[in-house]
Amino acid sequence: MDTFELRRATQIIVREHQRLTMVVDGLLRFVHLLGMEKHPPGTGLFRAMLYYIREYPENIHHPKEDRYLFAHLQERTDTLDDVIDELRLQHVDGEMHVLDLERALTRYEIEGRPALADLQQQVEAYAAFYAAHRQLEEEVILPAAIRYLTEEDWRDVDAAFGANRDPMEGVKAEEDLGRLYAMIVNTIPSADD
């Protein structure tokens, strides 16, 4: 059994990473389609994906990692301080990447094809950034959390992540994000289409 399965918070974190990966893959497919089609898709779906990234991972997921998971790890060991500092910086950088994506999309909407290369480059840069970020969290931080955190720490971390506005369940705000997420993954054409 994967040790991540032993903790509610790690299950939630990995599931949220998987969902964001699907949205990032959607961004990549979207800009690929823009370059191939005579009648490119409208940019509303791209904006919906950016909104999802801003509202869920940037405003909910990352702050909880910083405040609960990383803080508890730093209470238990100093061996991860450099990694945690890097991840916290990446959380800030993620917001800047989203702003860069929004600017590149706006330029594309105004200029059309001449701005497409920049939009594609921004999406590819964000996808690479996010993949490296996710890998560092899942291959270094989560195993370290399993190793170092106490039962009391886990109760706190599990409660924090269990209270996340999961985009697939919950009250009105969560339902709105759930509908947005479903629209994104169901609307993005697959690479085979």
N, CA and C atoms as a LAMMPS dump frame, in Angstrom:
ITEM: TIMESTEP
0
ITEM: NUMBER OF ATOMS
579
ITEM: BOX BOUNDS ff ff ff
-5.0000000000000000e+02 5.0000000000000000e+02
-5.0000000000000000e+02 5.0000000000000000e+02
-5.0000000000000000e+02 5.0000000000000000e+02
ITEM: ATOMS id mol type element x y z
1 1 1 N 0.845 -1.187 0
2 1 2 C 0 0 0
3 1 3 C 0.887 1.246 0
4 2 1 N 0.584 2.198 -0.851
5 2 2 C 1.311 3.453 -0.893
6 2 3 C 1.082 4.186 0.434
7 3 1 N 2.151 4.683 1.043
8 3 2 C 2.001 5.358 2.331
9 3 3 C 1.117 6.589 2.23
10 4 1 N 0.985 7.19 1.033
11 4 2 C 0.107 8.347 0.881
12 4 3 C -1.337 7.977 1.197
13 5 1 N -1.692 6.723 0.97
14 5 2 C -3.065 6.292 1.207
15 5 3 C -3.407 6.251 2.685
16 6 1 N -2.404 6.354 3.546
17 6 2 C -2.63 6.262 4.976
18 6 3 C -3.158 7.556 5.576
19 7 1 N -3.034 8.644 4.89
20 7 2 C -3.417 9.945 5.421
21 7 3 C -4.406 10.656 4.515
22 8 1 N -5.442 11.183 5.139
23 8 2 C -6.481 11.889 4.381
24 8 3 C -5.9 13.087 3.629
25 9 1 N -5.069 13.873 4.315
26 9 2 C -4.52 15.073 3.677
27 9 3 C -3.681 14.729 2.457
28 10 1 N -2.873 13.671 2.534
29 10 2 C -2.04 13.336 1.379
30 10 3 C -2.903 12.867 0.22
31 11 1 N -3.982 12.172 0.516
32 11 2 C -4.9 11.761 -0.548
33 11 3 C -5.502 12.992 -1.218
34 12 1 N -5.912 13.959 -0.422
35 12 2 C -6.512 15.185 -0.956
36 12 3 C -5.488 15.962 -1.775
37 13 1 N -4.284 16.098 -1.254
38 13 2 C -3.244 16.848 -1.961
39 13 3 C -2.947 16.21 -3.316
40 14 1 N -2.761 14.896 -3.331
41 14 2 C -2.463 14.208 -4.591
42 14 3 C -3.638 14.333 -5.557
43 15 1 N -4.864 14.194 -5.063
44 15 2 C -6.045 14.337 -5.934
45 15 3 C -6.124 15.747 -6.512
46 16 1 N -5.847 16.752 -5.69
47 16 2 C -5.868 18.127 -6.189
48 16 3 C -4.765 18.354 -7.217
49 17 1 N -3.61 17.758 -6.986
50 17 2 C -2.529 17.845 -7.98
51 17 3 C -2.961 17.207 -9.302
52 18 1 N -3.631 16.066 -9.222
53 18 2 C -4.087 15.384 -10.441
54 18 3 C -5.09 16.249 -11.202
55 19 1 N -5.984 16.885 -10.482
56 19 2 C -6.973 17.743 -11.131
57 19 3 C -6.313 18.942 -11.793
58 20 1 N -5.379 19.56 -11.093
59 20 2 C -4.697 20.692 -11.699
60 20 3 C -3.898 20.245 -12.915
61 21 1 N -3.305 19.076 -12.857
62 21 2 C -2.574 18.548 -14.008
63 21 3 C -3.5 18.412 -15.212
64 22 1 N -4.73 17.963 -14.985
65 22 2 C -5.688 17.856 -16.087
66 22 3 C -5.997 19.226 -16.689
67 23 1 N -6.112 20.232 -15.845
68 23 2 C -6.39 21.585 -16.346
69 23 3 C -5.178 22.109 -17.114
70 24 1 N -3.975 21.884 -16.59
71 24 2 C -2.76 22.321 -17.291
72 24 3 C -2.641 21.599 -18.633
73 25 1 N -2.94 20.302 -18.657
74 25 2 C -2.947 19.571 -19.927
75 25 3 C -3.956 20.187 -20.894
76 26 1 N -5.074 20.647 -20.347
77 26 2 C -6.07 21.332 -21.174
78 26 3 C -5.526 22.615 -21.773
79 27 1 N -4.759 23.372 -20.998
80 27 2 C -4.134 24.584 -21.53
81 27 3 C -3.209 24.242 -22.698
82 28 1 N -2.424 23.182 -22.519
83 28 2 C -1.506 22.762 -23.585
84 28 3 C -2.263 22.346 -24.844
85 29 1 N -3.329 21.572 -24.673
86 29 2 C -4.119 21.146 -25.842
87 29 3 C -4.776 22.348 -26.514
88 30 1 N -5.24 23.278 -25.703
89 30 2 C -5.915 24.459 -26.234
90 30 3 C -4.984 25.259 -27.138
91 31 1 N -3.761 25.562 -26.657
92 31 2 C -2.863 26.354 -27.503
93 31 3 C -2.397 25.556 -28.716
94 32 1 N -2.34 24.251 -28.597
95 32 2 C -2.025 23.414 -29.754
96 32 3 C -3.119 23.576 -30.815
97 33 1 N -4.372 23.549 -30.37
98 33 2 C -5.49 23.725 -31.3
99 33 3 C -5.475 25.111 -31.943
100 34 1 N -5.087 26.12 -31.176
101 34 2 C -5.037 27.468 -31.743
102 34 3 C -4.077 27.525 -32.924
103 35 1 N -3 26.773 -32.835
104 35 2 C -2.015 26.78 -33.907
105 35 3 C -2.385 25.945 -35.103
106 36 1 N -3.349 25.045 -34.965
107 36 2 C -3.668 24.114 -36.042
108 36 3 C -4.92 24.456 -36.824
109 37 1 N -5.861 25.127 -36.203
110 37 2 C -7.168 25.285 -36.828
111 37 3 C -7.313 26.605 -37.579
112 38 1 N -8.041 26.511 -38.7
113 38 2 C -8.358 27.723 -39.445
114 38 3 C -9.341 28.583 -38.662
115 39 1 N -10.221 27.928 -37.92
116 39 2 C -11.192 28.613 -37.078
117 39 3 C -10.892 28.219 -35.632
118 40 1 N -9.969 28.935 -34.998
119 40 2 C -9.54 28.549 -33.653
120 40 3 C -10.691 28.651 -32.649
121 41 1 N -10.614 27.864 -31.588
122 41 2 C -11.668 27.924 -30.573
123 41 3 C -11.658 29.284 -29.89
124 42 1 N -12.796 29.654 -29.339
125 42 2 C -12.868 30.895 -28.574
126 42 3 C -12.039 30.797 -27.311
127 43 1 N -11.697 31.933 -26.763
128 43 2 C -10.796 31.944 -25.62
129 43 3 C -11.514 31.854 -24.271
130 44 1 N -12.818 31.762 -24.279
131 44 2 C -13.564 31.674 -23.028
132 44 3 C -13.162 30.466 -22.188
133 45 1 N -12.949 29.333 -22.843
134 45 2 C -12.551 28.132 -22.104
135 45 3 C -11.172 28.321 -21.477
136 46 1 N -10.26 28.935 -22.205
137 46 2 C -8.925 29.209 -21.668
138 46 3 C -9.04 30.096 -20.427
139 47 1 N -9.865 31.124 -20.502
140 47 2 C -10.068 32.006 -19.344
141 47 3 C -10.688 31.236 -18.18
142 48 1 N -11.579 30.299 -18.46
143 48 2 C -12.169 29.483 -17.394
144 48 3 C -11.088 28.638 -16.714
145 49 1 N -10.159 28.102 -17.5
146 49 2 C -9.068 27.316 -16.92
147 49 3 C -8.187 28.19 -16.032
148 50 1 N -7.889 29.398 -16.473
149 50 2 C -7.091 30.313 -15.655
150 50 3 C -7.829 30.684 -14.371
151 51 1 N -9.121 30.901 -14.49
152 51 2 C -9.921 31.211 -13.306
153 51 3 C -9.862 30.055 -12.315
154 52 1 N -9.998 28.833 -12.804
155 52 2 C -9.927 27.662 -11.936
156 52 3 C -8.573 27.607 -11.217
157 53 1 N -7.5 27.825 -11.969
158 53 2 C -6.158 27.786 -11.376
159 53 3 C -6.02 28.859 -10.303
160 54 1 N -6.512 30.043 -10.593
161 54 2 C -6.406 31.131 -9.619
162 54 3 C -7.266 30.858 -8.376
163 55 1 N -8.47 30.407 -8.566
164 55 2 C -9.386 30.242 -7.441
165 55 3 C -9.096 29.027 -6.575
166 56 1 N -8.673 27.944 -7.163
167 56 2 C -8.497 26.753 -6.335
168 56 3 C -7.049 26.536 -5.906
169 57 1 N -6.145 26.186 -6.774
170 57 2 C -4.782 25.93 -6.286
171 57 3 C -4.116 27.169 -5.685
172 58 1 N -4.236 28.311 -6.343
173 58 2 C -3.51 29.488 -5.874
174 58 3 C -4.109 30.09 -4.603
175 59 1 N -5.431 30.059 -4.45
176 59 2 C -6.068 30.696 -3.295
177 59 3 C -6.43 29.748 -2.164
178 60 1 N -6.472 28.448 -2.41
179 60 2 C -6.89 27.505 -1.366
180 60 3 C -5.805 26.471 -1.103
181 61 1 N -5.42 25.735 -2.116
182 61 2 C -4.493 24.608 -1.969
183 61 3 C -3.122 25.07 -1.461
184 62 1 N -2.483 25.981 -2.155
185 62 2 C -1.129 26.407 -1.783
186 62 3 C -1.064 27.081 -0.414
187 63 1 N -1.995 27.983 -0.081
188 63 2 C -1.932 28.563 1.264
189 63 3 C -2.029 27.516 2.381
190 64 1 N -2.807 26.464 2.161
191 64 2 C -2.904 25.426 3.193
192 64 3 C -1.635 24.592 3.274
193 65 1 N -0.998 24.366 2.146
194 65 2 C 0.3 23.684 2.2
195 65 3 C 1.27 24.517 3.024
196 66 1 N 1.329 25.814 2.741
197 66 2 C 2.245 26.707 3.456
198 66 3 C 1.954 26.729 4.952
199 67 1 N 0.706 26.943 5.288
200 67 2 C 0.328 27.168 6.686
201 67 3 C 0.325 25.904 7.537
202 68 1 N -0.047 24.785 6.962
203 68 2 C -0.202 23.569 7.763
204 68 3 C 0.888 22.543 7.492
205 69 1 N 0.968 22.054 6.276
206 69 2 C 1.909 20.98 5.972
207 69 3 C 3.355 21.442 6.152
208 70 1 N 3.722 22.527 5.491
209 70 2 C 5.101 22.989 5.558
210 70 3 C 5.46 23.45 6.978
211 71 1 N 4.55 24.159 7.633
212 71 2 C 4.826 24.662 8.981
213 71 3 C 5.071 23.505 9.957
214 72 1 N 4.234 22.48 9.888
215 72 2 C 4.432 21.328 10.779
216 72 3 C 5.734 20.606 10.469
217 73 1 N 6.056 20.486 9.203
218 73 2 C 7.333 19.847 8.854
219 73 3 C 8.508 20.639 9.421
220 74 1 N 8.439 21.945 9.334
221 74 2 C 9.542 22.754 9.849
222 74 3 C 9.633 22.715 11.372
223 75 1 N 8.518 22.413 12.03
224 75 2 C 8.562 22.224 13.483
225 75 3 C 9.282 20.928 13.849
226 76 1 N 9.22 19.943 12.963
227 76 2 C 9.763 18.609 13.27
228 76 3 C 11.185 18.383 12.787
229 77 1 N 11.585 19.089 11.717
230 77 2 C 12.925 18.877 11.166
231 77 3 C 13.38 20.132 10.432
232 78 1 N 14.666 20.357 10.441
233 78 2 C 15.204 21.474 9.661
234 78 3 C 15.858 20.993 8.369
235 79 1 N 15.804 19.703 8.125
236 79 2 C 16.444 19.144 6.929
237 79 3 C 15.737 19.542 5.636
238 80 1 N 14.506 20.013 5.755
239 80 2 C 13.722 20.369 4.563
240 80 3 C 13.552 21.87 4.377
241 81 1 N 14.231 22.648 5.193
242 81 2 C 14.034 24.099 5.139
243 81 3 C 14.278 24.682 3.749
244 82 1 N 15.343 24.267 3.092
245 82 2 C 15.636 24.8 1.756
246 82 3 C 14.56 24.401 0.746
247 83 1 N 14.095 23.174 0.828
248 83 2 C 13.048 22.701 -0.092
249 83 3 C 11.751 23.455 0.167
250 84 1 N 11.398 23.612 1.43
251 84 2 C 10.161 24.323 1.774
252 84 3 C 10.256 25.785 1.356
253 85 1 N 11.409 26.402 1.581
254 85 2 C 11.584 27.788 1.124
255 85 3 C 11.398 27.883 -0.389
256 86 1 N 11.971 26.924 -1.12
257 86 2 C 11.823 26.906 -2.582
258 86 3 C 10.352 26.731 -2.982
259 87 1 N 9.642 25.831 -2.319
260 87 2 C 8.231 25.614 -2.655
261 87 3 C 7.391 26.844 -2.344
262 88 1 N 7.679 27.505 -1.241
263 88 2 C 6.938 28.735 -0.918
264 88 3 C 7.189 29.809 -1.983
265 89 1 N 8.42 29.918 -2.425
266 89 2 C 8.716 30.849 -3.517
267 89 3 C 7.983 30.444 -4.791
268 90 1 N 7.919 29.155 -5.056
269 90 2 C 7.192 28.674 -6.235
270 90 3 C 5.706 28.999 -6.128
271 91 1 N 5.144 28.962 -4.929
272 91 2 C 3.733 29.328 -4.772
273 91 3 C 3.524 30.783 -5.2
274 92 1 N 4.435 31.654 -4.833
275 92 2 C 4.357 33.049 -5.261
276 92 3 C 4.586 33.143 -6.771
277 93 1 N 5.589 32.414 -7.259
278 93 2 C 5.877 32.414 -8.698
279 93 3 C 4.689 31.884 -9.508
280 94 1 N 3.95 30.937 -8.954
281 94 2 C 2.778 30.399 -9.649
282 94 3 C 1.771 31.488 -9.957
283 95 1 N 1.568 32.387 -9.003
284 95 2 C 0.656 33.506 -9.227
285 95 3 C 1.168 34.396 -10.359
286 96 1 N 2.474 34.599 -10.402
287 96 2 C 3.061 35.417 -11.473
288 96 3 C 2.907 34.717 -12.823
289 97 1 N 3.06 33.4 -12.836
290 97 2 C 2.859 32.65 -14.084
291 97 3 C 1.425 32.828 -14.586
292 98 1 N 0.465 32.8 -13.676
293 98 2 C -0.935 32.962 -14.078
294 98 3 C -1.146 34.359 -14.659
295 99 1 N -0.553 35.365 -14.04
296 99 2 C -0.649 36.723 -14.601
297 99 3 C -0.023 36.781 -15.988
298 100 1 N 1.128 36.138 -16.168
299 100 2 C 1.772 36.099 -17.489
300 100 3 C 0.873 35.411 -18.513
301 101 1 N 0.205 34.336 -18.096
302 101 2 C -0.725 33.639 -18.992
303 101 3 C -1.891 34.549 -19.375
304 102 1 N -2.428 35.259 -18.392
305 102 2 C -3.543 36.165 -18.675
306 102 3 C -3.122 37.267 -19.64
307 103 1 N -1.931 37.816 -19.437
308 103 2 C -1.441 38.868 -20.343
309 103 3 C -1.228 38.33 -21.751
310 104 1 N -0.619 37.146 -21.839
311 104 2 C -0.371 36.554 -23.161
312 104 3 C -1.687 36.238 -23.864
313 105 1 N -2.668 35.774 -23.119
314 105 2 C -3.978 35.497 -23.717
315 105 3 C -4.624 36.786 -24.211
316 106 1 N -4.558 37.833 -23.423
317 106 2 C -5.139 39.113 -23.838
318 106 3 C -4.459 39.624 -25.104
319 107 1 N -3.124 39.511 -25.151
320 107 2 C -2.408 39.918 -26.376
321 107 3 C -2.876 39.088 -27.577
322 108 1 N -3.076 37.789 -27.348
323 108 2 C -3.556 36.929 -28.443
324 108 3 C -4.95 37.374 -28.878
325 109 1 N -5.809 37.694 -27.927
326 109 2 C -7.167 38.124 -28.272
327 109 3 C -7.147 39.427 -29.078
328 110 1 N -6.186 40.283 -28.797
329 110 2 C -6.09 41.573 -29.494
330 110 3 C -5.369 41.43 -30.837
331 111 1 N -4.249 40.716 -30.844
332 111 2 C -3.381 40.66 -32.025
333 111 3 C -3.596 39.435 -32.903
334 112 1 N -4.184 38.387 -32.344
335 112 2 C -4.373 37.158 -33.113
336 112 3 C -3.086 36.367 -33.262
337 113 1 N -2.937 35.729 -34.431
338 113 2 C -1.811 34.81 -34.679
339 113 3 C -0.421 35.354 -34.36
340 114 1 N -0.145 36.653 -34.582
341 114 2 C 1.199 37.141 -34.249
342 114 3 C 1.56 36.972 -32.757
343 115 1 N 0.572 36.898 -31.899
344 115 2 C 0.824 36.747 -30.46
345 115 3 C 0.734 35.294 -29.998
346 116 1 N 0.446 34.378 -30.919
347 116 2 C 0.252 32.974 -30.545
348 116 3 C 1.528 32.331 -29.997
349 117 1 N 2.669 32.606 -30.596
350 117 2 C 3.921 31.982 -30.138
351 117 3 C 4.199 32.321 -28.682
352 118 1 N 3.95 33.566 -28.289
353 118 2 C 4.171 33.956 -26.891
354 118 3 C 3.201 33.229 -25.969
355 119 1 N 1.946 33.119 -26.375
356 119 2 C 0.965 32.4 -25.563
357 119 3 C 1.378 30.944 -25.405
358 120 1 N 1.787 30.313 -26.488
359 120 2 C 2.232 28.918 -26.41
360 120 3 C 3.437 28.781 -25.485
361 121 1 N 4.374 29.712 -25.599
362 121 2 C 5.568 29.662 -24.746
363 121 3 C 5.19 29.831 -23.282
364 122 1 N 4.266 30.723 -22.987
365 122 2 C 3.838 30.936 -21.597
366 122 3 C 3.148 29.695 -21.037
367 123 1 N 2.323 29.054 -21.846
368 123 2 C 1.645 27.833 -21.391
369 123 3 C 2.662 26.721 -21.157
370 124 1 N 3.586 26.556 -22.088
371 124 2 C 4.609 25.515 -21.917
372 124 3 C 5.472 25.785 -20.689
373 125 1 N 5.805 27.049 -20.445
374 125 2 C 6.598 27.403 -19.262
375 125 3 C 5.824 27.089 -17.986
376 126 1 N 4.531 27.41 -17.973
377 126 2 C 3.726 27.116 -16.78
378 126 3 C 3.594 25.611 -16.574
379 127 1 N 3.389 24.875 -17.646
380 127 2 C 3.257 23.414 -17.534
381 127 3 C 4.534 22.796 -16.969
382 128 1 N 5.693 23.235 -17.45
383 128 2 C 6.968 22.719 -16.938
384 128 3 C 7.167 23.122 -15.477
385 129 1 N 6.849 24.363 -15.172
386 129 2 C 6.948 24.866 -13.798
387 129 3 C 6.074 24.03 -12.87
388 130 1 N 4.824 23.827 -13.262
389 130 2 C 3.908 23.09 -12.398
390 130 3 C 4.34 21.627 -12.241
391 131 1 N 4.787 20.997 -13.307
392 131 2 C 5.222 19.596 -13.215
393 131 3 C 6.384 19.456 -12.237
394 132 1 N 7.348 20.364 -12.287
395 132 2 C 8.479 20.308 -11.362
396 132 3 C 8.023 20.571 -9.931
397 133 1 N 7.097 21.49 -9.763
398 133 2 C 6.558 21.814 -8.44
399 133 3 C 5.837 20.6 -7.844
400 134 1 N 4.98 20.022 -8.626
401 134 2 C 4.239 18.848 -8.162
402 134 3 C 5.194 17.715 -7.799
403 135 1 N 6.185 17.474 -8.631
404 135 2 C 7.138 16.398 -8.382
405 135 3 C 7.879 16.618 -7.059
406 136 1 N 8.295 17.836 -6.799
407 136 2 C 9.005 18.131 -5.561
408 136 3 C 8.114 17.889 -4.344
409 137 1 N 6.876 18.295 -4.441
410 137 2 C 5.958 18.067 -3.321
411 137 3 C 5.676 16.582 -3.116
412 138 1 N 5.414 15.869 -4.2
413 138 2 C 5.015 14.467 -4.061
414 138 3 C 6.189 13.531 -3.793
415 139 1 N 7.368 13.872 -4.283
416 139 2 C 8.504 12.965 -4.109
417 139 3 C 9.392 13.317 -2.919
418 140 1 N 9.293 14.552 -2.419
419 140 2 C 10.125 14.947 -1.281
420 140 3 C 9.265 15.277 -0.059
421 141 1 N 8.329 16.205 -0.208
422 141 2 C 7.58 16.71 0.94
423 141 3 C 6.615 15.67 1.517
424 142 1 N 5.802 15.051 0.686
425 142 2 C 4.825 14.101 1.231
426 142 3 C 5.496 12.897 1.904
427 143 1 N 6.518 12.297 1.305
428 143 2 C 7.21 11.213 2.035
429 143 3 C 7.829 11.703 3.352
430 144 1 N 8.368 12.914 3.35
431 144 2 C 8.933 13.459 4.584
432 144 3 C 7.844 13.683 5.626
433 145 1 N 6.684 14.136 5.189
434 145 2 C 5.574 14.331 6.122
435 145 3 C 5.177 13.011 6.757
436 146 1 N 5.091 11.966 5.955
437 146 2 C 4.76 10.636 6.496
438 146 3 C 5.802 10.241 7.548
439 147 1 N 7.032 10.577 7.285
440 147 2 C 8.121 10.183 8.189
441 147 3 C 8.165 11.01 9.476
442 148 1 N 7.995 12.333 9.366
443 148 2 C 8.269 13.219 10.492
444 148 3 C 7.055 13.681 11.301
445 149 1 N 5.893 13.819 10.673
446 149 2 C 4.766 14.409 11.395
447 149 3 C 4.211 13.465 12.452
448 150 1 N 3.756 14.063 13.546
449 150 2 C 3.16 13.301 14.641
450 150 3 C 1.665 13.124 14.385
451 151 1 N 1.028 12.3 15.195
452 151 2 C -0.433 12.119 15.077
453 151 3 C -1.158 13.443 15.291
454 152 1 N -0.684 14.235 16.231
455 152 2 C -1.303 15.543 16.474
456 152 3 C -1.144 16.455 15.252
457 153 1 N 0.04 16.444 14.659
458 153 2 C 0.262 17.217 13.429
459 153 3 C -0.709 16.772 12.354
460 154 1 N -0.846 15.467 12.184
461 154 2 C -1.723 14.935 11.13
462 154 3 C -3.168 15.317 11.365
463 155 1 N -3.612 15.344 12.613
464 155 2 C -4.996 15.766 12.868
465 155 3 C -5.214 17.185 12.358
466 156 1 N -4.239 18.056 12.596
467 156 2 C -4.327 19.446 12.154
468 156 3 C -4.292 19.543 10.619
469 157 1 N -3.347 18.849 10.002
470 157 2 C -3.2 18.892 8.544
471 157 3 C -4.419 18.248 7.87
472 158 1 N -4.853 17.091 8.383
473 158 2 C -6.028 16.43 7.817
474 158 3 C -7.268 17.315 7.915
475 159 1 N -7.438 17.975 9.054
476 159 2 C -8.602 18.854 9.229
477 159 3 C -8.545 20.031 8.256
478 160 1 N -7.363 20.604 8.091
479 160 2 C -7.224 21.752 7.188
480 160 3 C -7.546 21.358 5.755
481 161 1 N -6.967 20.268 5.282
482 161 2 C -7.211 19.868 3.895
483 161 3 C -8.588 19.251 3.72
484 162 1 N -9.117 18.633 4.757
485 162 2 C -10.471 18.092 4.672
486 162 3 C -11.511 19.188 4.539
487 163 1 N -11.163 20.393 4.996
488 163 2 C -12.074 21.535 4.902
489 163 3 C -11.925 22.277 3.586
490 164 1 N -11.004 21.836 2.722
491 164 2 C -10.838 22.492 1.424
492 164 3 C -12.146 22.536 0.677
493 165 1 N -12.299 23.596 -0.081
494 165 2 C -13.448 23.673 -0.971
495 165 3 C -13.155 22.756 -2.141
496 166 1 N -13.426 21.5 -1.948
497 166 2 C -13.175 20.508 -2.996
498 166 3 C -14.065 20.833 -4.188
499 167 1 N -13.493 21.002 -5.384
500 167 2 C -14.312 21.412 -6.517
501 167 3 C -15.291 20.344 -6.983
502 168 1 N -15.29 19.187 -6.383
503 168 2 C -16.215 18.156 -6.81
504 168 3 C -17.325 17.893 -5.789
505 169 1 N -17.332 18.62 -4.677
506 169 2 C -18.364 18.391 -3.679
507 169 3 C -18.561 19.633 -2.836
508 170 1 N -19.66 19.709 -2.089
509 170 2 C -19.811 20.75 -1.094
510 170 3 C -20.901 21.757 -1.37
511 171 1 N -20.762 22.921 -0.761
512 171 2 C -21.771 23.969 -0.793
513 171 3 C -21.682 24.805 -2.067
514 172 1 N -22.418 25.913 -2.117
515 172 2 C -22.567 26.711 -3.337
516 172 3 C -21.244 27.058 -4.015
517 173 1 N -20.271 27.63 -3.288
518 173 2 C -18.994 27.995 -3.913
519 173 3 C -18.305 26.761 -4.464
520 174 1 N -18.377 25.685 -3.719
521 174 2 C -17.763 24.443 -4.17
522 174 3 C -18.49 23.881 -5.389
523 175 1 N -19.797 24.026 -5.41
524 175 2 C -20.571 23.554 -6.559
525 175 3 C -20.197 24.34 -7.807
526 176 1 N -20.005 25.647 -7.649
527 176 2 C -19.614 26.469 -8.794
528 176 3 C -18.261 26.023 -9.347
529 177 1 N -17.285 25.789 -8.464
530 177 2 C -15.98 25.316 -8.912
531 177 3 C -16.09 23.917 -9.508
532 178 1 N -16.964 23.104 -8.943
533 178 2 C -17.175 21.755 -9.479
534 178 3 C -17.73 21.788 -10.886
535 179 1 N -18.702 22.652 -11.123
536 179 2 C -19.26 22.796 -12.472
537 179 3 C -18.204 23.323 -13.432
538 180 1 N -17.41 24.279 -12.967
539 180 2 C -16.339 24.823 -13.805
540 180 3 C -15.34 23.737 -14.155
541 181 1 N -14.914 22.967 -13.181
542 181 2 C -13.95 21.892 -13.421
543 181 3 C -14.522 20.878 -14.415
544 182 1 N -15.77 20.467 -14.208
545 182 2 C -16.408 19.503 -15.115
546 182 3 C -16.492 20.073 -16.528
547 183 1 N -16.845 21.355 -16.643
548 183 2 C -16.921 21.977 -17.965
549 183 3 C -15.555 21.954 -18.643
550 184 1 N -14.516 22.269 -17.877
551 184 2 C -13.166 22.304 -18.442
552 184 3 C -12.766 20.939 -18.967
553 185 1 N -12.862 19.911 -18.132
554 185 2 C -12.371 18.6 -18.559
555 185 3 C -13.266 17.956 -19.605
556 186 1 N -14.531 18.346 -19.656
557 186 2 C -15.431 17.767 -20.651
558 186 3 C -15.435 18.535 -21.973
559 187 1 N -14.936 19.761 -21.982
560 187 2 C -14.969 20.582 -23.179
561 187 3 C -13.682 20.544 -23.963
562 188 1 N -12.579 20.318 -23.277
563 188 2 C -11.284 20.325 -23.94
564 188 3 C -11.187 19.1 -24.859
565 189 1 N -10.964 19.328 -26.12
566 189 2 C -10.822 18.185 -27.021
567 189 3 C -9.587 17.37 -26.659
568 190 1 N -9.69 16.081 -26.831
569 190 2 C -8.53 15.227 -26.569
570 190 3 C -7.549 15.375 -27.723
571 191 1 N -6.362 14.881 -27.508
572 191 2 C -5.33 14.966 -28.54
573 191 3 C -5.734 14.175 -29.786
574 192 1 N -6.643 13.205 -29.622
575 192 2 C -7.075 12.372 -30.741
576 192 3 C -8.138 13.02 -31.606
577 193 1 N -8.824 14.053 -31.04
578 193 2 C -9.926 14.666 -31.801
579 193 3 C -9.426 15.484 -32.955
